[in-house]
Amino acid sequence: MRVFQDFDISGDGPIYRRLKAELARAVESGKLAHGEALPPERDLARIVGVSRVTVRRAIAELTSEGFLQRRHGAGTFVLRPPARIEQPLKRLTSFTEDMQARGLTPRSHWLERGLFSANAEEAEGLKLTENAAVARLSRIRLGDELPMAIEHSTLPADILERPDLVETSLYAALAERGVTMAKATERITACNLTAEQAALLTVSPGAPALAIRRTVYDAGGRPVELTRTYYRSDIYDLVAELTYAGDP
């Protein structure tokens, strides 16, 4: 409790922002360690000398920014300060590969996984007849337990007959079936997260995000995957390497 007793929340501006700044500094400096539980709101309010409303608002904003994580029935825990991730656009990789390359532990929380009838968007993107059988996989992608993206993937059912058997890497599962990903096209747009999406990513409703629609083709040119992914823009930077094509 000593770390909280040392908080200096004097100064100008709203009290909750001053408390938020002290909590953020304690996380960034390591005084509050990754995985450490915060005291209950009423206890923290008493120690620091503020109202529970002030504590609740400061914690809510730090949770949306990835410094803290609420676990239902367990409390609020410290997360490693979020580091921005640069995602190159010149190479086709999976989320699992991206996280492992950065020394982070990838994990997925499944939202949906099964066989369905293709909707109009899926049928058009995968060159299928409407209502053709497709495999859908929707999940929250996490790195070191921090929610980073929501991913919705659709594949023709003959490419992935048992989506329920995919555990971690979709591309690894496809490679085992002899499916080779040759190229992809991506469309990137800015968007604001819906209340439901924001809750899944533990950010505030309406928070900005990067929406990427990716179509992946096999070596024969057949579209074999259509994926819509929503990345937290407070964590992800998309980086493109450009070559000058003008006159020397």
Helices and strands as residue ranges (DSSP letters): H 2-5, H 15-29, H 41-48, H 52-64, E 68-71, E 75-78, E 85-88, H 95-101, E 106-117, H 120-125, E 133-143, E 146-156, G 163-165, H 170-176, E 181-192, H 195-200, E 208-218, E 223-232, E 236-239
